[in-house]
Amino acid sequence: MITVKKETTIAGLSELRNKSELILKELKNHRVILEKHNHPVAVMVDYQQYAHEELMLDYAEEYILGMLAVKRDKESKPSDFVDIRKW
């Protein structure tokens, strides 16, 4: 296992099998990149970090969708809408 940045550790899949407890402890401080034959195959992060990142992605998606809706609203004409009472 090698720490390449203060927030990233690289470990081989064989180390995951043999040193799983040590790698799980590392997850509290670092993300762990798992490698197979010196090629990255997966990234492990602490569950709280994962949940936080998922929440941030949800916020970003909602912000982008909201901005698209505002843009479409500004670009639309009254004829683009259907009067629900006449529909």
Biopython code that builds the backbone (N, CA, C, O; Angstrom):
import numpy as np
from Bio.PDB.StructureBuilder import StructureBuilder

atoms = [
    (1, "MET", "N", (0.842, -1.164, 0.000)),
    (1, "MET", "CA", (0.000, 0.000, 0.000)),
    (1, "MET", "C", (0.893, 1.235, 0.000)),
    (1, "MET", "O", (1.851, 1.326, 0.767)),
    (2, "ILE", "N", (0.558, 2.195, -0.885)),
    (2, "ILE", "CA", (1.352, 3.410, -1.017)),
    (2, "ILE", "C", (0.422, 4.613, -0.933)),
    (2, "ILE", "O", (-0.608, 4.653, -1.607)),
    (3, "THR", "N", (0.781, 5.595, -0.105)),
    (3, "THR", "CA", (0.031, 6.843, -0.071)),
    (3, "THR", "C", (0.705, 7.802, -1.037)),
    (3, "THR", "O", (1.850, 8.202, -0.829)),
    (4, "VAL", "N", (-0.028, 8.179, -2.125)),
    (4, "VAL", "CA", (0.568, 9.024, -3.150)),
    (4, "VAL", "C", (0.308, 10.496, -2.914)),
    (4, "VAL", "O", (1.141, 11.330, -3.271)),
    (5, "LYS", "N", (-0.806, 10.832, -2.334)),
    (5, "LYS", "CA", (-1.111, 12.187, -1.888)),
    (5, "LYS", "C", (-1.583, 12.026, -0.461)),
    (5, "LYS", "O", (-1.838, 10.907, -0.016)),
    (6, "LYS", "N", (-1.703, 13.111, 0.254)),
    (6, "LYS", "CA", (-2.143, 12.946, 1.627)),
    (6, "LYS", "C", (-3.585, 12.458, 1.704)),
    (6, "LYS", "O", (-4.019, 12.007, 2.764)),
    (7, "GLU", "N", (-4.356, 12.538, 0.582)),
    (7, "GLU", "CA", (-5.734, 12.058, 0.599)),
    (7, "GLU", "C", (-5.972, 10.838, -0.285)),
    (7, "GLU", "O", (-7.121, 10.434, -0.462)),
    (8, "THR", "N", (-4.924, 10.240, -0.844)),
    (8, "THR", "CA", (-5.098, 9.082, -1.726)),
    (8, "THR", "C", (-4.069, 8.006, -1.428)),
    (8, "THR", "O", (-2.877, 8.283, -1.299)),
    (9, "THR", "N", (-4.548, 6.776, -1.320)),
    (9, "THR", "CA", (-3.690, 5.620, -1.126)),
    (9, "THR", "C", (-3.949, 4.641, -2.255)),
    (9, "THR", "O", (-5.091, 4.478, -2.683)),
    (10, "ILE", "N", (-2.908, 3.990, -2.742)),
    (10, "ILE", "CA", (-3.045, 2.974, -3.788)),
    (10, "ILE", "C", (-2.758, 1.614, -3.167)),
    (10, "ILE", "O", (-1.784, 1.443, -2.433)),
    (11, "ALA", "N", (-3.622, 0.651, -3.471)),
    (11, "ALA", "CA", (-3.430, -0.706, -2.960)),
    (11, "ALA", "C", (-3.773, -1.697, -4.064)),
    (11, "ALA", "O", (-4.657, -1.444, -4.883)),
    (12, "GLY", "N", (-3.085, -2.801, -4.080)),
    (12, "GLY", "CA", (-3.374, -3.861, -5.029)),
    (12, "GLY", "C", (-4.540, -4.716, -4.537)),
    (12, "GLY", "O", (-4.832, -4.762, -3.342)),
    (13, "LEU", "N", (-5.196, -5.386, -5.468)),
    (13, "LEU", "CA", (-6.304, -6.263, -5.077)),
    (13, "LEU", "C", (-5.847, -7.352, -4.118)),
    (13, "LEU", "O", (-6.592, -7.743, -3.219)),
    (14, "SER", "N", (-4.631, -7.843, -4.304)),
    (14, "SER", "CA", (-4.122, -8.865, -3.383)),
    (14, "SER", "C", (-3.994, -8.309, -1.969)),
    (14, "SER", "O", (-4.228, -9.024, -0.995)),
    (15, "GLU", "N", (-3.622, -7.032, -1.855)),
    (15, "GLU", "CA", (-3.542, -6.405, -0.532)),
    (15, "GLU", "C", (-4.927, -6.287, 0.099)),
    (15, "GLU", "O", (-5.074, -6.397, 1.316)),
    (16, "LEU", "N", (-5.937, -6.064, -0.737)),
    (16, "LEU", "CA", (-7.302, -5.979, -0.215)),
    (16, "LEU", "C", (-7.684, -7.306, 0.444)),
    (16, "LEU", "O", (-8.325, -7.324, 1.495)),
    (17, "ARG", "N", (-7.291, -8.397, -0.173)),
    (17, "ARG", "CA", (-7.581, -9.713, 0.407)),
    (17, "ARG", "C", (-6.810, -9.941, 1.706)),
    (17, "ARG", "O", (-7.355, -10.458, 2.681)),
    (18, "ASN", "N", (-5.540, -9.550, 1.704)),
    (18, "ASN", "CA", (-4.657, -9.864, 2.830)),
    (18, "ASN", "C", (-4.647, -8.810, 3.939)),
    (18, "ASN", "O", (-4.393, -9.135, 5.099)),
    (19, "LYS", "N", (-4.916, -7.570, 3.595)),
    (19, "LYS", "CA", (-4.813, -6.476, 4.561)),
    (19, "LYS", "C", (-6.102, -5.658, 4.620)),
    (19, "LYS", "O", (-6.056, -4.433, 4.733)),
    (20, "SER", "N", (-7.222, -6.314, 4.545)),
    (20, "SER", "CA", (-8.503, -5.596, 4.473)),
    (20, "SER", "C", (-8.730, -4.694, 5.683)),
    (20, "SER", "O", (-9.236, -3.583, 5.526)),
    (21, "GLU", "N", (-8.372, -5.138, 6.871)),
    (21, "GLU", "CA", (-8.573, -4.309, 8.070)),
    (21, "GLU", "C", (-7.752, -3.027, 7.999)),
    (21, "GLU", "O", (-8.242, -1.955, 8.353)),
    (22, "LEU", "N", (-6.511, -3.130, 7.544)),
    (22, "LEU", "CA", (-5.649, -1.954, 7.415)),
    (22, "LEU", "C", (-6.215, -0.993, 6.365)),
    (22, "LEU", "O", (-6.220, 0.221, 6.566)),
    (23, "ILE", "N", (-6.686, -1.541, 5.254)),
    (23, "ILE", "CA", (-7.261, -0.701, 4.192)),
    (23, "ILE", "C", (-8.535, -0.022, 4.689)),
    (23, "ILE", "O", (-8.766, 1.149, 4.389)),
    (24, "LEU", "N", (-9.355, -0.735, 5.437)),
    (24, "LEU", "CA", (-10.569, -0.124, 5.988)),
    (24, "LEU", "C", (-10.231, 1.015, 6.949)),
    (24, "LEU", "O", (-10.954, 2.010, 7.009)),
    (25, "LYS", "N", (-9.143, 0.876, 7.697)),
    (25, "LYS", "CA", (-8.708, 1.970, 8.572)),
    (25, "LYS", "C", (-8.243, 3.168, 7.748)),
    (25, "LYS", "O", (-8.496, 4.315, 8.115)),
    (26, "GLU", "N", (-7.563, 2.896, 6.632)),
    (26, "GLU", "CA", (-7.099, 3.972, 5.751)),
    (26, "GLU", "C", (-8.270, 4.771, 5.185)),
    (26, "GLU", "O", (-8.149, 5.972, 4.945)),
    (27, "LEU", "N", (-9.397, 4.105, 4.974)),
    (27, "LEU", "CA", (-10.565, 4.770, 4.390)),
    (27, "LEU", "C", (-11.086, 5.907, 5.263)),
    (27, "LEU", "O", (-11.750, 6.812, 4.760)),
    (28, "LYS", "N", (-10.800, 5.876, 6.542)),
    (28, "LYS", "CA", (-11.231, 6.960, 7.422)),
    (28, "LYS", "C", (-10.520, 8.265, 7.078)),
    (28, "LYS", "O", (-11.058, 9.345, 7.320)),
    (29, "ASN", "N", (-9.308, 8.172, 6.513)),
    (29, "ASN", "CA", (-8.507, 9.355, 6.204)),
    (29, "ASN", "C", (-8.298, 9.596, 4.715)),
    (29, "ASN", "O", (-8.112, 10.736, 4.287)),
    (30, "HIS", "N", (-8.330, 8.529, 3.928)),
    (30, "HIS", "CA", (-7.983, 8.617, 2.508)),
    (30, "HIS", "C", (-8.973, 7.823, 1.665)),
    (30, "HIS", "O", (-9.627, 6.898, 2.146)),
    (31, "ARG", "N", (-9.064, 8.206, 0.411)),
    (31, "ARG", "CA", (-9.711, 7.294, -0.531)),
    (31, "ARG", "C", (-8.632, 6.290, -0.941)),
    (31, "ARG", "O", (-7.442, 6.602, -0.898)),
    (32, "VAL", "N", (-9.042, 5.106, -1.333)),
    (32, "VAL", "CA", (-8.102, 4.060, -1.715)),
    (32, "VAL", "C", (-8.387, 3.665, -3.157)),
    (32, "VAL", "O", (-9.506, 3.282, -3.496)),
    (33, "ILE", "N", (-7.365, 3.761, -4.003)),
    (33, "ILE", "CA", (-7.478, 3.315, -5.386)),
    (33, "ILE", "C", (-6.975, 1.885, -5.439)),
    (33, "ILE", "O", (-5.838, 1.602, -5.062)),
    (34, "LEU", "N", (-7.831, 0.983, -5.911)),
    (34, "LEU", "CA", (-7.446, -0.421, -6.034)),
    (34, "LEU", "C", (-6.899, -0.676, -7.429)),
    (34, "LEU", "O", (-7.478, -0.248, -8.428)),
    (35, "GLU", "N", (-5.786, -1.373, -7.482)),
    (35, "GLU", "CA", (-5.149, -1.675, -8.757)),
    (35, "GLU", "C", (-5.060, -3.179, -8.983)),
    (35, "GLU", "O", (-4.938, -3.965, -8.044)),
    (36, "LYS", "N", (-5.125, -3.548, -10.246)),
    (36, "LYS", "CA", (-4.897, -4.932, -10.662)),
    (36, "LYS", "C", (-3.871, -4.874, -11.780)),
    (36, "LYS", "O", (-4.110, -4.251, -12.814)),
    (37, "HIS", "N", (-2.740, -5.513, -11.579)),
    (37, "HIS", "CA", (-1.627, -5.479, -12.537)),
    (37, "HIS", "C", (-1.236, -4.037, -12.866)),
    (37, "HIS", "O", (-1.045, -3.685, -14.030)),
    (38, "ASN", "N", (-1.122, -3.214, -11.830)),
    (38, "ASN", "CA", (-0.696, -1.806, -11.927)),
    (38, "ASN", "C", (-1.641, -0.919, -12.738)),
    (38, "ASN", "O", (-1.224, 0.122, -13.246)),
    (39, "HIS", "N", (-2.899, -1.315, -12.865)),
    (39, "HIS", "CA", (-3.911, -0.485, -13.526)),
    (39, "HIS", "C", (-5.065, -0.273, -12.560)),
    (39, "HIS", "O", (-5.558, -1.234, -11.969)),
    (40, "PRO", "N", (-5.507, 0.982, -12.387)),
    (40, "PRO", "CA", (-6.623, 1.243, -11.477)),
    (40, "PRO", "C", (-7.897, 0.537, -11.944)),
    (40, "PRO", "O", (-8.238, 0.572, -13.126)),
    (41, "VAL", "N", (-8.594, -0.103, -11.004)),
    (41, "VAL", "CA", (-9.840, -0.808, -11.336)),
    (41, "VAL", "C", (-11.017, -0.341, -10.487)),
    (41, "VAL", "O", (-12.169, -0.553, -10.865)),
    (42, "ALA", "N", (-10.747, 0.291, -9.344)),
    (42, "ALA", "CA", (-11.835, 0.720, -8.475)),
    (42, "ALA", "C", (-11.316, 1.754, -7.484)),
    (42, "ALA", "O", (-10.114, 1.877, -7.251)),
    (43, "VAL", "N", (-12.261, 2.494, -6.909)),
    (43, "VAL", "CA", (-11.929, 3.460, -5.860)),
    (43, "VAL", "C", (-12.820, 3.162, -4.665)),
    (43, "VAL", "O", (-14.032, 3.005, -4.809)),
    (44, "MET", "N", (-12.225, 3.087, -3.503)),
    (44, "MET", "CA", (-12.973, 2.883, -2.263)),
    (44, "MET", "C", (-12.925, 4.184, -1.473)),
    (44, "MET", "O", (-11.881, 4.827, -1.361)),
    (45, "VAL", "N", (-14.092, 4.558, -0.922)),
    (45, "VAL", "CA", (-14.160, 5.733, -0.051)),
    (45, "VAL", "C", (-14.970, 5.362, 1.183)),
    (45, "VAL", "O", (-15.769, 4.426, 1.166)),
    (46, "ASP", "N", (-14.748, 6.106, 2.237)),
    (46, "ASP", "CA", (-15.528, 5.943, 3.459)),
    (46, "ASP", "C", (-17.003, 6.202, 3.131)),
    (46, "ASP", "O", (-17.304, 7.068, 2.311)),
    (47, "TYR", "N", (-17.914, 5.473, 3.752)),
    (47, "TYR", "CA", (-19.325, 5.601, 3.420)),
    (47, "TYR", "C", (-19.840, 7.018, 3.644)),
    (47, "TYR", "O", (-20.635, 7.509, 2.844)),
    (48, "GLN", "N", (-19.412, 7.679, 4.698)),
    (48, "GLN", "CA", (-19.863, 9.059, 4.944)),
    (48, "GLN", "C", (-19.417, 9.986, 3.821)),
    (48, "GLN", "O", (-20.166, 10.875, 3.416)),
    (49, "GLN", "N", (-18.206, 9.785, 3.318)),
    (49, "GLN", "CA", (-17.713, 10.587, 2.190)),
    (49, "GLN", "C", (-18.549, 10.294, 0.946)),
    (49, "GLN", "O", (-18.917, 11.211, 0.212)),
    (50, "TYR", "N", (-18.847, 9.014, 0.710)),
    (50, "TYR", "CA", (-19.676, 8.621, -0.432)),
    (50, "TYR", "C", (-21.060, 9.277, -0.344)),
    (50, "TYR", "O", (-21.542, 9.837, -1.328)),
    (51, "ALA", "N", (-21.691, 9.210, 0.820)),
    (51, "ALA", "CA", (-23.020, 9.789, 1.002)),
    (51, "ALA", "C", (-22.984, 11.302, 0.770)),
    (51, "ALA", "O", (-23.896, 11.865, 0.164)),
    (52, "HIS", "N", (-21.926, 11.952, 1.254)),
    (52, "HIS", "CA", (-21.778, 13.395, 1.054)),
    (52, "HIS", "C", (-21.617, 13.714, -0.435)),
    (52, "HIS", "O", (-22.236, 14.655, -0.932)),
    (53, "GLU", "N", (-20.804, 12.952, -1.140)),
    (53, "GLU", "CA", (-20.602, 13.187, -2.572)),
    (53, "GLU", "C", (-21.896, 12.962, -3.355)),
    (53, "GLU", "O", (-22.195, 13.716, -4.281)),
    (54, "GLU", "N", (-22.663, 11.934, -2.994)),
    (54, "GLU", "CA", (-23.947, 11.686, -3.654)),
    (54, "GLU", "C", (-24.913, 12.846, -3.432)),
    (54, "GLU", "O", (-25.626, 13.249, -4.351)),
    (55, "LEU", "N", (-24.935, 13.379, -2.219)),
    (55, "LEU", "CA", (-25.793, 14.520, -1.908)),
    (55, "LEU", "C", (-25.380, 15.741, -2.730)),
    (55, "LEU", "O", (-26.234, 16.454, -3.257)),
    (56, "MET", "N", (-24.077, 15.980, -2.837)),
    (56, "MET", "CA", (-23.591, 17.107, -3.624)),
    (56, "MET", "C", (-23.951, 16.933, -5.102)),
    (56, "MET", "O", (-24.300, 17.907, -5.769)),
    (57, "LEU", "N", (-23.868, 15.712, -5.614)),
    (57, "LEU", "CA", (-24.266, 15.461, -7.004)),
    (57, "LEU", "C", (-25.759, 15.706, -7.205)),
    (57, "LEU", "O", (-26.166, 16.253, -8.230)),
    (58, "ASP", "N", (-26.568, 15.308, -6.240)),
    (58, "ASP", "CA", (-28.007, 15.578, -6.316)),
    (58, "ASP", "C", (-28.283, 17.078, -6.349)),
    (58, "ASP", "O", (-29.103, 17.540, -7.143)),
    (59, "TYR", "N", (-27.600, 17.842, -5.489)),
    (59, "TYR", "CA", (-27.776, 19.294, -5.469)),
    (59, "TYR", "C", (-27.351, 19.905, -6.808)),
    (59, "TYR", "O", (-28.029, 20.782, -7.342)),
    (60, "ALA", "N", (-26.232, 19.435, -7.338)),
    (60, "ALA", "CA", (-25.748, 19.966, -8.610)),
    (60, "ALA", "C", (-26.740, 19.669, -9.730)),
    (60, "ALA", "O", (-27.012, 20.532, -10.563)),
    (61, "GLU", "N", (-27.277, 18.457, -9.752)),
    (61, "GLU", "CA", (-28.247, 18.084, -10.777)),
    (61, "GLU", "C", (-29.507, 18.949, -10.676)),
    (61, "GLU", "O", (-30.017, 19.426, -11.690)),
    (62, "GLU", "N", (-30.002, 19.149, -9.466)),
    (62, "GLU", "CA", (-31.194, 19.981, -9.289)),
    (62, "GLU", "C", (-30.919, 21.431, -9.683)),
    (62, "GLU", "O", (-31.784, 22.083, -10.268)),
    (63, "TYR", "N", (-29.742, 21.938, -9.375)),
    (63, "TYR", "CA", (-29.378, 23.307, -9.763)),
    (63, "TYR", "C", (-29.353, 23.433, -11.283)),
    (63, "TYR", "O", (-29.902, 24.382, -11.842)),
    (64, "ILE", "N", (-28.717, 22.476, -11.947)),
    (64, "ILE", "CA", (-28.625, 22.518, -13.411)),
    (64, "ILE", "C", (-30.007, 22.433, -14.038)),
    (64, "ILE", "O", (-30.310, 23.187, -14.964)),
    (65, "LEU", "N", (-30.851, 21.526, -13.550)),
    (65, "LEU", "CA", (-32.206, 21.416, -14.087)),
    (65, "LEU", "C", (-32.998, 22.700, -13.853)),
    (65, "LEU", "O", (-33.766, 23.127, -14.716)),
    (66, "GLY", "N", (-32.813, 23.305, -12.701)),
    (66, "GLY", "CA", (-33.478, 24.574, -12.408)),
    (66, "GLY", "C", (-33.020, 25.681, -13.343)),
    (66, "GLY", "O", (-33.833, 26.474, -13.817)),
    (67, "MET", "N", (-31.725, 25.737, -13.608)),
    (67, "MET", "CA", (-31.196, 26.760, -14.520)),
    (67, "MET", "C", (-31.710, 26.535, -15.940)),
    (67, "MET", "O", (-32.004, 27.497, -16.649)),
    (68, "LEU", "N", (-31.821, 25.279, -16.361)),
    (68, "LEU", "CA", (-32.390, 24.982, -17.677)),
    (68, "LEU", "C", (-33.843, 25.427, -17.752)),
    (68, "LEU", "O", (-34.270, 25.974, -18.770)),
    (69, "ALA", "N", (-34.609, 25.200, -16.688)),
    (69, "ALA", "CA", (-36.016, 25.613, -16.663)),
    (69, "ALA", "C", (-36.136, 27.132, -16.743)),
    (69, "ALA", "O", (-36.999, 27.646, -17.455)),
    (70, "VAL", "N", (-35.282, 27.854, -16.021)),
    (70, "VAL", "CA", (-35.307, 29.318, -16.068)),
    (70, "VAL", "C", (-34.973, 29.797, -17.475)),
    (70, "VAL", "O", (-35.626, 30.699, -17.999)),
    (71, "LYS", "N", (-33.945, 29.189, -18.091)),
    (71, "LYS", "CA", (-33.549, 29.574, -19.450)),
    (71, "LYS", "C", (-34.695, 29.338, -20.435)),
    (71, "LYS", "O", (-35.008, 30.205, -21.251)),
    (72, "ARG", "N", (-35.321, 28.152, -20.353)),
    (72, "ARG", "CA", (-36.437, 27.844, -21.252)),
    (72, "ARG", "C", (-37.604, 28.797, -21.036)),
    (72, "ARG", "O", (-38.262, 29.203, -21.993)),
    (73, "ASP", "N", (-37.859, 29.154, -19.789)),
    (73, "ASP", "CA", (-38.952, 30.074, -19.488)),
    (73, "ASP", "C", (-38.685, 31.450, -20.096)),
    (73, "ASP", "O", (-39.594, 32.081, -20.637)),
    (74, "LYS", "N", (-37.450, 31.909, -20.007)),
    (74, "LYS", "CA", (-37.093, 33.223, -20.565)),
    (74, "LYS", "C", (-37.172, 33.228, -22.087)),
    (74, "LYS", "O", (-37.496, 34.250, -22.692)),
    (75, "GLU", "N", (-36.873, 32.070, -22.713)),
    (75, "GLU", "CA", (-36.852, 31.995, -24.173)),
    (75, "GLU", "C", (-38.213, 31.659, -24.774)),
    (75, "GLU", "O", (-38.380, 31.724, -25.992)),
    (76, "SER", "N", (-39.171, 31.306, -23.953)),
    (76, "SER", "CA", (-40.468, 30.879, -24.489)),
    (76, "SER", "C", (-41.379, 32.064, -24.783)),
    (76, "SER", "O", (-41.211, 33.161, -24.251)),
    (77, "LYS", "N", (-42.352, 31.796, -25.653)),
    (77, "LYS", "CA", (-43.353, 32.797, -26.023)),
    (77, "LYS", "C", (-44.692, 32.335, -25.451)),
    (77, "LYS", "O", (-44.858, 31.152, -25.153)),
    (78, "PRO", "N", (-45.639, 33.242, -25.295)),
    (78, "PRO", "CA", (-46.961, 32.833, -24.803)),
    (78, "PRO", "C", (-47.606, 31.735, -25.661)),
    (78, "PRO", "O", (-48.361, 30.910, -25.148)),
    (79, "SER", "N", (-47.310, 31.725, -26.953)),
    (79, "SER", "CA", (-47.890, 30.696, -27.831)),
    (79, "SER", "C", (-47.298, 29.307, -27.582)),
    (79, "SER", "O", (-47.836, 28.311, -28.066)),
    (80, "ASP", "N", (-46.204, 29.234, -26.838)),
    (80, "ASP", "CA", (-45.614, 27.935, -26.511)),
    (80, "ASP", "C", (-46.391, 27.208, -25.417)),
    (80, "ASP", "O", (-46.166, 26.022, -25.179)),
    (81, "PHE", "N", (-47.292, 27.907, -24.760)),
    (81, "PHE", "CA", (-48.030, 27.339, -23.640)),
    (81, "PHE", "C", (-49.451, 26.981, -24.044)),
    (81, "PHE", "O", (-50.004, 27.572, -24.971)),
    (82, "VAL", "N", (-50.030, 26.036, -23.365)),
    (82, "VAL", "CA", (-51.412, 25.621, -23.598)),
    (82, "VAL", "C", (-52.235, 26.077, -22.405)),
    (82, "VAL", "O", (-51.860, 25.845, -21.256)),
    (83, "ASP", "N", (-53.345, 26.718, -22.680)),
    (83, "ASP", "CA", (-54.263, 27.111, -21.619)),
    (83, "ASP", "C", (-55.001, 25.860, -21.154)),
    (83, "ASP", "O", (-55.755, 25.268, -21.925)),
    (84, "ILE", "N", (-54.796, 25.457, -19.926)),
    (84, "ILE", "CA", (-55.364, 24.211, -19.434)),
    (84, "ILE", "C", (-56.893, 24.239, -19.426)),
    (84, "ILE", "O", (-57.538, 23.195, -19.524)),
    (85, "ARG", "N", (-57.460, 25.424, -19.312)),
    (85, "ARG", "CA", (-58.924, 25.519, -19.328)),
    (85, "ARG", "C", (-59.489, 25.243, -20.725)),
    (85, "ARG", "O", (-60.630, 24.802, -20.859)),
    (86, "LYS", "N", (-58.684, 25.504, -21.765)),
    (86, "LYS", "CA", (-59.117, 25.263, -23.142)),
    (86, "LYS", "C", (-58.687, 23.890, -23.633)),
    (86, "LYS", "O", (-59.155, 23.428, -24.674)),
    (87, "TRP", "N", (-57.837, 23.259, -22.923)),
    (87, "TRP", "CA", (-57.272, 21.980, -23.343)),
    (87, "TRP", "C", (-58.251, 20.935, -23.093)),
    (87, "TRP", "O", (-57.990, 19.765, -23.372)),
]
sb = StructureBuilder()
sb.init_structure("model")
sb.init_model(0)
sb.init_chain("A")
sb.init_seg("    ")
for serial, (resi, resn, name, xyz) in enumerate(atoms, 1):
    if name == "N":
        sb.init_residue(resn, " ", resi, " ")
    sb.init_atom(name, np.array(xyz, "f"), 0.0, 1.0, " ", f" {name:<3s}", serial, name[0])
structure = sb.get_structure()
